[in-house]
Amino acid sequence: MKTLFFVLLSSLASAQQGSDTKDIIELPIEFVAGYGPFDTIRSFWVHTWDEPAPGNPWEKTDLKVNGLPDYWSEIRKQRIEFDSKQFAYQNYKAGKIDEQFFNRLIREWNIDLSKRKYSDQPIRCFAYLIMGKTRDGDIRYMVDTNNDLDFSDEVEQVPVLFEADKRSDVARLASEAKMITYERMMNERVEEVEVPVLVMKLKKDWLMHNIPQYAKALYNGKEISICSDAFNSTSYDNSTIAVMDLDEPKLIAEGEIFVMDKQQYKNLGVSISSRVLKLQKVQENIDIFLPQIGFKAPSFSGTEFTSNKSIRLDGLFR
């Protein structure tokens, strides 16, 4: 009988890579509308009709909006977050979420305040979407495209039904995504930009959205595509890349190693504030420990929760 162990991994992040900073390559990126070669990892953020639970830790972060249609019923206001970590940070600094909850987010969302610059002052790193029902019971929505917290100047939209067996249609519909204005930190300054947002309807009458935009970089004449958080943010904190000169573009998650022109590289992810993709050359004549197929597993230790006994990787195979 096989036993499944649940452990706390303590050393995956400190695995030896065998390269130093002089081997790091920074490639400028540009943003492109669409999904590129990332159809298999495309996901959506779902908006239900549930009312927000009273006393939830995000309650004070909600902003008042105007211009709600007076002929709609069951109106729900939803938030589209382009950079959830910035949103959490600025609301912590503003005292709208408490320190205990923010420290929990730091752990669960892997927020590294030293990795990139966050704005202490609130910025519009989000936009609001409202959904409701007409007098005939039909579902409609609006997006605050200019991010002014006023829907009186927005156009009522009819959501397109998402059909799971027609995923290819989503890429076609991405060209109809609405352009939304928001703010982000770039080169340590706040700048206003536009990004496409696609809204669709599920059969349960829930709505869902994602952000059909990816980035591109060039290296030695070869195109590298970059996806941010499976199209659910524009922060590029979790970047998957695809090298386009391969026979079948392989998706490489942040932290993984791939081969291009007989040279090994590690995907170090994107610095959105500097607008660059970082790759690291990796030597081939050293041991590499990675939680990736084809490499030695990193050493780890932890506690097996059913027995509360210590467990180590090297002890599992004795």
C-alpha positions as CSV (number, residue, x, y, z in Angstrom):
1,M,0.0,0.0,0.0
2,K,1.3,3.4,-0.9
3,T,1.3,6.2,1.7
4,L,0.7,9.8,0.6
5,F,2.8,12.2,2.6
6,F,1.8,15.8,3.1
7,V,4.9,17.8,4.1
8,L,6.0,21.3,4.6
9,L,8.7,21.9,2.0
10,S,11.5,23.9,3.6
11,S,14.2,24.2,1.1
12,L,12.7,24.2,-2.5
13,A,13.4,28.0,-2.8
14,S,17.0,27.6,-1.8
15,A,18.0,25.0,-4.4
16,Q,21.4,25.4,-5.9
17,Q,21.4,26.7,-9.4
18,G,25.1,27.1,-10.1
19,S,25.0,30.5,-11.8
20,D,25.6,34.0,-10.6
21,T,24.3,37.5,-11.5
22,K,26.8,37.9,-14.4
23,D,24.9,35.2,-16.3
24,I,21.5,37.1,-16.1
25,I,20.2,38.5,-19.4
26,E,17.5,41.2,-19.4
27,L,15.3,41.4,-22.4
28,P,12.9,44.4,-23.1
29,I,9.3,43.3,-23.4
30,E,6.3,44.7,-25.3
31,F,2.7,44.0,-24.7
32,V,0.4,42.3,-27.3
33,A,-3.4,41.7,-27.3
34,G,-4.6,38.1,-27.4
35,Y,-3.6,34.8,-25.9
36,G,-0.7,33.8,-28.0
37,P,0.5,30.2,-27.5
38,F,-1.0,29.9,-24.0
39,D,-4.4,28.5,-24.8
40,T,-3.9,25.5,-22.6
41,I,-3.3,27.5,-19.4
42,R,-5.9,30.3,-20.0
43,S,-8.2,30.8,-17.1
44,F,-10.9,33.1,-15.9
45,W,-11.9,34.9,-12.8
46,V,-15.6,34.1,-11.9
47,H,-18.2,36.5,-10.6
48,T,-21.2,35.0,-8.8
49,W,-24.4,36.6,-7.5
50,D,-23.5,36.0,-3.9
51,E,-23.6,39.1,-1.7
52,P,-20.3,39.9,0.1
53,A,-20.2,38.4,3.6
54,P,-20.5,41.1,6.2
55,G,-17.3,41.7,8.2
56,N,-15.1,40.2,5.5
57,P,-11.5,41.5,5.7
58,W,-11.8,43.3,2.4
59,E,-15.0,45.2,3.4
60,K,-13.3,48.6,3.9
61,T,-11.5,48.5,0.6
62,D,-14.8,48.8,-1.4
63,L,-15.4,52.1,-3.1
64,K,-18.7,53.8,-3.8
65,V,-19.7,54.0,-7.5
66,N,-22.4,56.1,-9.2
67,G,-24.6,55.9,-12.2
68,L,-26.1,52.5,-11.6
69,P,-29.0,51.6,-14.0
70,D,-32.3,52.2,-12.2
71,Y,-34.1,49.6,-14.4
72,W,-31.8,46.8,-13.3
73,S,-32.5,44.5,-10.4
74,E,-30.2,42.3,-8.3
75,I,-27.2,44.6,-9.1
76,R,-23.9,43.2,-8.0
77,K,-20.6,45.2,-8.0
78,Q,-17.5,43.2,-8.8
79,R,-13.8,44.2,-8.8
80,I,-11.4,43.4,-11.6
81,E,-7.9,43.4,-10.1
82,F,-5.0,44.0,-12.4
83,D,-2.5,43.8,-9.6
84,S,-3.9,42.1,-6.5
85,K,-0.6,42.5,-4.5
86,Q,-0.5,46.2,-5.1
87,F,-4.2,46.4,-4.1
88,A,-3.5,44.6,-0.9
89,Y,-0.4,46.6,-0.1
90,Q,-2.0,50.0,-0.6
91,N,-5.0,49.1,1.4
92,Y,-2.8,47.9,4.2
93,K,-0.9,51.2,4.1
94,A,-4.2,53.0,4.2
95,G,-5.4,51.1,7.2
96,K,-8.2,49.4,5.4
97,I,-6.9,45.9,6.1
98,D,-5.2,45.0,9.3
99,E,-1.6,43.9,9.8
100,Q,-2.5,40.3,10.7
101,F,-4.5,39.8,7.5
102,F,-1.8,41.4,5.4
103,N,0.9,39.2,6.9
104,R,-1.3,36.2,6.0
105,L,-1.5,37.5,2.4
106,I,2.3,37.9,2.4
107,R,2.7,34.2,3.2
108,E,-0.2,32.9,1.0
109,W,0.4,35.1,-2.0
110,N,4.2,35.1,-1.8
111,I,4.4,38.9,-1.6
112,D,8.0,40.0,-1.7
113,L,8.1,43.7,-0.9
114,S,11.8,43.8,-1.9
115,K,11.3,42.2,-5.4
116,R,9.5,45.2,-6.9
117,K,8.4,48.7,-6.1
118,Y,4.9,49.2,-4.7
119,S,3.0,52.4,-4.5
120,D,2.4,53.6,-0.9
121,Q,-0.4,55.8,-2.2
122,P,-3.6,54.3,-3.6
123,I,-3.6,53.8,-7.3
124,R,-6.3,52.5,-9.6
125,C,-4.8,49.1,-10.0
126,F,-8.3,47.7,-10.4
127,A,-11.7,48.6,-12.1
128,Y,-15.3,47.9,-11.3
129,L,-17.7,45.7,-13.2
130,I,-21.5,45.8,-12.4
131,M,-23.9,43.0,-13.3
132,G,-27.7,42.9,-13.0
133,K,-30.9,41.8,-14.5
134,T,-33.3,43.7,-16.7
135,R,-37.1,43.8,-16.2
136,D,-37.3,40.8,-18.5
137,G,-34.8,38.9,-16.4
138,D,-31.9,39.1,-18.9
139,I,-28.4,39.5,-17.6
140,R,-26.5,42.6,-18.5
141,Y,-23.2,44.1,-17.4
142,M,-21.1,47.3,-17.6
143,V,-17.4,47.9,-17.0
144,D,-16.0,51.2,-15.8
145,T,-13.8,51.6,-18.8
146,N,-12.4,55.0,-17.8
147,N,-12.1,54.1,-14.1
148,D,-13.9,57.1,-12.8
149,L,-16.3,55.2,-10.5
150,D,-19.3,56.4,-12.6
151,F,-21.3,54.1,-14.8
152,S,-23.6,56.7,-16.3
153,D,-21.2,57.1,-19.2
154,E,-20.8,53.4,-19.9
155,V,-22.6,51.2,-22.4
156,E,-24.8,48.2,-21.3
157,Q,-23.3,45.0,-22.5
158,V,-24.9,41.6,-23.3
159,P,-22.5,38.8,-22.1
160,V,-21.5,36.1,-24.6
161,L,-22.1,32.6,-23.4
162,F,-18.9,30.6,-22.8
163,E,-19.1,27.0,-24.1
164,A,-16.4,24.7,-22.8
165,D,-16.4,22.6,-26.0
166,K,-15.7,25.7,-28.1
167,R,-12.6,27.1,-26.4
168,S,-11.2,28.2,-29.7
169,D,-14.0,30.7,-29.9
170,V,-12.6,32.5,-26.9
171,A,-9.4,33.5,-28.8
172,R,-11.6,35.0,-31.5
173,L,-13.8,36.9,-29.0
174,A,-10.7,38.3,-27.4
175,S,-10.6,40.9,-30.2
176,E,-13.9,42.2,-28.9
177,A,-12.5,42.8,-25.4
178,K,-13.2,46.2,-23.8
179,M,-10.2,48.4,-23.2
180,I,-10.0,49.5,-19.5
181,T,-7.9,52.3,-18.1
182,Y,-5.9,51.6,-15.0
183,E,-2.8,52.6,-13.1
184,R,0.4,50.7,-12.5
185,M,3.9,51.2,-11.2
186,M,6.5,51.4,-14.0
187,N,10.1,52.4,-13.6
188,E,9.2,53.6,-10.1
189,R,6.5,55.9,-11.4
190,V,2.7,55.6,-11.6
191,E,1.5,55.5,-15.2
192,E,-1.9,55.2,-16.7
193,V,-2.4,52.5,-19.3
194,E,-5.1,50.6,-21.1
195,V,-5.6,46.8,-21.1
196,P,-8.2,44.6,-22.8
197,V,-10.7,42.8,-20.5
198,L,-13.0,40.0,-21.9
199,V,-16.2,39.3,-20.0
200,M,-18.3,36.1,-20.7
201,K,-21.2,34.3,-19.2
202,L,-21.3,30.8,-17.8
203,K,-24.4,28.5,-18.0
204,K,-25.1,29.2,-14.3
205,D,-25.6,32.8,-15.3
206,W,-22.4,33.8,-13.5
207,L,-20.0,36.1,-15.3
208,M,-16.3,35.6,-15.7
209,H,-13.4,37.7,-17.0
210,N,-9.8,37.5,-18.0
211,I,-7.2,39.8,-19.6
212,P,-6.3,38.8,-23.1
213,Q,-2.9,40.3,-23.2
214,Y,0.6,38.8,-23.2
215,A,4.1,40.1,-23.7
216,K,6.9,39.4,-26.2
217,A,10.7,39.6,-26.1
218,L,13.4,38.8,-28.6
219,Y,16.7,37.0,-27.9
220,N,19.2,36.1,-30.6
221,G,16.5,36.6,-33.2
222,K,14.1,34.2,-31.5
223,E,10.7,35.3,-30.1
224,I,9.8,34.5,-26.5
225,S,6.2,35.0,-25.4
226,I,5.3,35.6,-21.8
227,C,1.9,35.1,-20.0
228,S,1.0,36.7,-16.7
229,D,-0.8,34.6,-14.1
230,A,-2.8,32.6,-16.7
231,F,-4.3,35.9,-17.9
232,N,-5.8,36.9,-14.6
233,S,-3.5,39.9,-13.8
234,T,-1.0,42.3,-15.5
235,S,1.6,42.2,-12.7
236,Y,3.7,39.4,-14.3
237,D,4.6,38.2,-10.8
238,N,4.1,34.6,-12.0
239,S,5.3,34.5,-15.6
240,T,5.1,31.5,-17.9
241,I,7.1,31.7,-21.1
242,A,7.1,30.0,-24.5
243,V,10.0,29.9,-26.9
244,M,8.6,30.2,-30.4
245,D,11.5,28.6,-32.4
246,L,10.8,25.2,-31.0
247,D,8.9,22.7,-33.1
248,E,6.2,22.6,-30.5
249,P,6.4,25.6,-28.2
250,K,6.9,24.3,-24.7
251,L,5.6,26.3,-21.7
252,I,8.2,27.0,-19.1
253,A,7.0,28.2,-15.7
254,E,8.9,30.8,-13.7
255,G,11.9,29.1,-12.0
256,E,12.1,26.3,-14.6
257,I,15.0,25.6,-16.9
258,F,14.8,25.1,-20.7
259,V,17.2,24.7,-23.6
260,M,17.6,27.1,-26.5
261,D,20.4,26.8,-29.1
262,K,22.0,24.1,-27.0
263,Q,22.3,26.5,-24.0
264,Q,20.4,26.0,-20.8
265,Y,18.5,29.0,-19.4
266,K,16.4,29.5,-16.3
267,N,13.2,31.6,-16.5
268,L,13.6,34.2,-13.8
269,G,10.4,36.0,-14.6
270,V,9.5,39.5,-15.5
271,S,10.4,42.8,-13.7
272,I,7.3,44.7,-14.6
273,S,8.7,48.0,-13.1
274,S,11.7,47.7,-15.5
275,R,9.7,46.1,-18.3
276,V,12.2,43.3,-18.9
277,L,12.2,39.5,-19.0
278,K,15.1,38.0,-17.0
279,L,16.8,34.8,-18.1
280,Q,19.8,33.2,-16.5
281,K,22.4,31.0,-18.3
282,V,22.8,27.7,-16.5
283,Q,26.0,25.6,-16.6
284,E,25.5,22.0,-17.7
285,N,28.4,20.4,-15.8
286,I,26.9,20.9,-12.4
287,D,24.2,19.2,-10.3
288,I,20.9,21.2,-10.6
289,F,18.2,20.6,-8.0
290,L,14.7,21.7,-9.2
291,P,11.1,20.5,-8.7
292,Q,11.0,19.9,-12.5
293,I,11.0,16.7,-14.5
294,G,14.5,15.9,-15.7
295,F,16.3,17.3,-12.7
296,K,17.3,16.1,-9.3
297,A,14.7,16.8,-6.6
298,P,15.7,19.5,-4.1
299,S,16.4,18.2,-0.6
300,F,13.6,18.9,1.9
301,S,12.4,18.2,5.3
302,G,9.1,18.6,7.1
303,T,6.5,17.0,9.3
304,E,4.1,14.3,8.2
305,F,0.8,15.6,9.6
306,T,-0.9,12.3,10.4
307,S,1.9,11.0,12.6
308,N,3.6,14.3,13.4
309,K,6.9,12.6,12.6
310,S,9.8,14.3,10.9
311,I,10.4,13.4,7.3
312,R,13.3,14.0,4.9
313,L,13.6,13.4,1.2
314,D,16.7,11.2,1.6
315,G,14.9,9.0,4.1
316,L,12.0,8.2,1.9
317,F,14.0,5.8,-0.3
318,R,15.8,3.8,2.4
